[in-house]
Amino acid sequence: MQNKRILLKGNEAIAKGAIDAGLEAYFGYPITPQSELIEYMAREMTRLGRIFIQAESEIAAINMVFGASSAGASVMTSSSSPGISLKQEGISYLAACELPAVIVNVMRGGPGLGNIAPSQSDYFQAVKGGGHGDYHNIVLAPNSVSEMYSIMLDAFNLAFKWKNPVMVLADGMLGQMIENVYIPQKTKKIKKGDLSWTVGKNSNNKQKIIHSLFLEPEKLEKVNLNLQKKYKQIKEQEQKYEEYKMNDADIAIIAYGLCSRIGKGIIEKLRGKSKKIGLIRPRTLWPFPSDTINKHLKKLKEIWVIELSSGQMIEDVKLAVNGKTKVRFFGKLGGVVPTEEEIIKFFTLNDKISNV
């Protein structure tokens, strides 16, 4: 049996990937540049007899996610930058209650309403929690339309495995990009595992309640310590990355999403000029793949970090490097996407660049 190849827009690929994996409920609110995602969900989820609700607001949508997740449903929501900001309180509640859910952010330029151009300036919001309290989302970063399809099954499986919110972080260009996607003839389905934690009555006929309010400091500290223990296990087990031409590289580009695609083009150009340069692409932004960066440090004379921001992921790169090699940064703001030539000129011709 051969895989089927179809053309999909990135936003549609996310929606189809979630539906094919077995998504049971979607709650969202339209915002550009991810509106095609909710449009696809509106058409296909209702056609399949599954739950679709266009909520009255982003805040309503994330609280609907909380309720459905508490009952053990595979559930997701999606939005773009300012819409994700409105969901932050609910995401913190999901993390505190250890509830599985998938949240998609197709990033746009900011701060404020900004514009609808591609950006990566929501990195801090995604990987540092974003809402209140000591918590983490698992954060996945696809870099192609095909991966936007396939990553959705991974997102749901990780959410149920760890009972934790998972964020898929893309950008406006990936959301709008149209590429070939290979659809397996037989798609794999979400693995929910044990659902004994869900709301309802247990074997002793006692009502189970899921909540995040612990008025006694000692009890809340215990909850937090258990969460930190889980996060430590996630860091040890779930670092995902792609390496490209790193075997002999003495320069490494570190970039994710759209910038990693630009990075591969830079590598092809500079390899032709005898530069030993490779790419480390984080597929998980949290946990950040520090281990693979450390593995290459002895042979690297410098690292080039490329982002569509003023420099956010670079902080995690610097923490991983710990001063053991030179780190340089190139960023673009406001939705401006750089060319390969612009980045090459910046790193190779400007001798006055200071290291960061």
N, C-alpha and C positions, 0 to 999 in steps of 0.2 A: 504493500500500500504506500502510495506516494503522498508527501505533504502537499497541501494546496497552497498556491502562492497568490496573494491578493494585494492590491494597492490600498493602503490605509493612511489616513492622517494620524499623527501621533496621538491626539486626543481620543480618536476613535479606537486606536490600538489598545490604549489603556482600558477603555470601557469593554471592548470585546475580550481582552485578556481576563478581566475580572469575571465577566459573564460566563466565559468558557470554563473557568476554574470552578464555577459553582456559586457565584455571588447570589445571596438570597435577598438582600435588602440594600437599597441605595437611597440616601437622603442628601439633597444638595440645593444649591441656589446659584443661578447663572451669573457668571462674571467672565469677561474676556481676559486673557486669551485661552480659556478652557471651556468655552460655551458649547463646543461641539461634543464634548464629553457628556454633559448632562443631556444634550439633545439625543445622543445615541442611546443613553440609558432610558430616556423617556419612551423611545420607540421600542427598543428590544426587551427591556424588563417587563413592560406591560404586555407585549406580544407573548412572552413566555409565562405569563401569569405570576411573575415575581413582584416583590414590593418595590415600587418607585414612588417617592413623594418629592415634589418641588416644595421645599419648606418656605415659610414666610420670611425667613432670614437665615443667615449663616449660624447665628446662635441657636436658633430652633433646630437646624439641621444636625449640629453636633450633639445636641441633647437627645434627639431621636436616635442617633447612632449609639449613645450610651444605653438607652432603653433596650434596643434590639440586641446589642452585644450582651447585656446582662441576661438575656434569655437564651444565649448561645447561638445566635444567628451569625452567619458570615455577612459582614456589613461594611460599607464604605461611604465616604463622602469625598467631595473634591471642590477645589476653589482655586483662586489665584491670590497672590500676596496679601492685599488688605482684607480679603475674605478670610484667609487663614488666621490673620490677627484676631478677628472677631471670634474665632473658634478656640482660642487658647485656653480659656478657663475650662471648657469642656474636655479638652485634651489632657489637661492636668488631672481632672477627675478620673478620666479613663485610666491614666497611668497609676494613680493612687489606688484605684479599685482593682487593678490588674485585669483589665478587660481587653480582649483582642479587637482591634479595629484597624482599618486602612484609611489613611488620609492622603489625598493627592494634592500637591501644590504645583501648579504650572506657573512658574514665577514670572512676574512682570516688573518693569522699572519702578523704583520708588526713591525715597520714602514718600509717604502720603499717597494720594491717588496715582501720582507718577504718570506712567503711560502703559501701553500694552505691548511694548517691545521686550525682547528677551533679556533676562537679567539673572544673576546668581546672588543677589544681595540678601536673600532670606536664609543663608547658610547658618548664621548665628541663631536665628529664631528656631530653625529645625533641630540643630544638633545640641544646642545648649538648653533645650527644654522649651523655651518660648513663653510658657505660662509660669505660674507661681510654684515654689517648692523645689525640692531636690529630686528631680526625675529625669528620665531620658526617653525619647522616642528612638526606635530603630529607624535609621534613615537610609533609603536606597536611592541610587542615582543612575538611571539609565542614560545611554548616550545615542540611541537609535530608535526608530519607530518599531523595529523588530523586537528590541529589548524592552520597549515599553509594553509590548504585548506579553512577553514571556515573564517579565519581572513581577507581574501581578500575582501569579501563583506563588512565587517565592514570598511575596509580601504577606499574603494571607497565612501561609504555612508558618512563617516566623511569628506572626501575631498570635496564632493559637499555640504554638510551641512554648512561647515565653509569656503568654497572657499579657500582652503589651501593645500599645499603639505603634503602628508602623507607618512612617511617612515616605511616600514616593515623591522625590524632589526632581522636577524637570524644569524646563524654561519655555518661554513663549515660542521660540523658534522650533524646538523639538515638538511642541504641541501642535504647531501648524504644518510641520514638515510632512510630505507624502513620500512614502517609500514602500518597497516590497516587504511583505510580512509572510513568513511561512507558517501555515496553520497545520498542526499535526492532525492526521486523520482521526486519531483517538487522543483526546486531550486528557491530561491528568487533572484530578480534582483535589480540592482543598482537604487537608487532613486536620480534622478538628481535635482528635484525641479525646481524652477524658473530659466530660462536661458536667461532672458532679458539682462544680463550683457555681453553676447557673442558679438564678433565682427560682423559687418554687418550694415545694415541700420535700424534705428529705425522707429517708426510710422510717424515721421516728415520727413522721407526720408533723414536723415542726417547720414553720415558715422560715425560709432562708432570706436574708436581707443583705444586699450589697451596698456599702456606704464608705465614705472617706472621712467621716467626722469622728475624731478621738479627742475628747476634751482633756483627758489626763495626759500630761506630757510624757510620762513613762510609756504609755500605750502607743502614742504617736511615734516616739523614738523607736520602739520595737518594729512598727510598720516600716519606718524609714530604713532601719538596719536590714530588714528582710529584702527591701527593694534594692539596696546597695549590694547585697550579696548576689542577687539575681543579675544586676548590671555587670558585676565582675565576671560572672559566668558568660554573659553575652559577649563581653570584650574578648574573652579567651577563645570562644568558639565560633564567632560569626563575622570575623573580619574578612571581607571579600574585596577582590581587586583584579585588575587585568594588567599584565606586564606585556610590553611591546618592545622588542629589540633591546632588552636590558642585559643580555648575556655579556657583551663586551663594552657596555656604555660607561663612560666616565662623566657624562652629563645626563641628568634625568629631568624630563618635564613631568611635573605633577599637575594634573588637571582632571576635572570631572565633567560629565555631561557634554554639552556642545563644545566646550573648550578642549576636551580630550580629542575630539575629531579634528579640530584645527591643529592640535599638537601632533597628530600623526602625519598631517601634511607637511608640517615644519620638519619633522624627522626625515621624511623622504627627500626633501630638498637638501638638508644639511648632510645627510649620509652620502649624497652624491658629491659633496665637497669634502669628504673624508673626515667629517666630524663623527665621533662615536657618541651618539645621542639616542636615548630611549625614552619610554613613557611608562609611568606608573599611574594607572587610573583607578582611584577609589570607586568601587561599586557600592560599598557601604560608607557613608559619611560619618555615621555613628553606628557601630564602633568604627573608628578611623583605623585604616590598615597600617598602623605604626610598625608592626613587626616586619613587613616586607620592605619598608623604607630602611629600617635598621639593618636588614640583611645585606643591603647594597652599599652602606655608608663607606666602608673601607676603600672602595674603588671609585667613589664619586668625588670629583673635584668641585662640582657645584650642582645646584638644583634650581630649575626654573619653574616658578609657580605662575600659572595663568588662570585668571578668574574674570568674570564679568561683575566685578565689585571693586571696592576700594582696598580689599585684602581681608578676607575672613577665614577661608580655609588655610591660609598661610600660617595662622597661629597654631593650628594642629600640626602642620608640617614642621614648624620650628620646634614644637614640643617633642616631636618624634626624633628630629635631628639632634637636639640638645647641644647645639654649638659645634658639632663634629665636622660640619662642612658648610660651605658658603651657600646661602639661600638668596635668590633674587626674585623680584616680583614684577609682573606686568598685569595691569588691570584696566578695564574700561567700564565706564559708568553710564547710567541713564538709558540703557538699552542699545548702546553702540556696540557693534560686533567687529572686532579687529580682523585685518587680513593676515595671512601667514607672513607676507613680506614685511608688514609693519612690525610684527613681533620679532622676526629674525633681525631686522635692522636695530631694534631696541636692544636686544641682548648681545649682538655681535659687533656693532659699530660704535656704540656709545660708551667710550671708555670712562666717562665721568659718572656712570651710574654708581650710586652707593649701594652697598649690600644692606639688607634688612634683617 
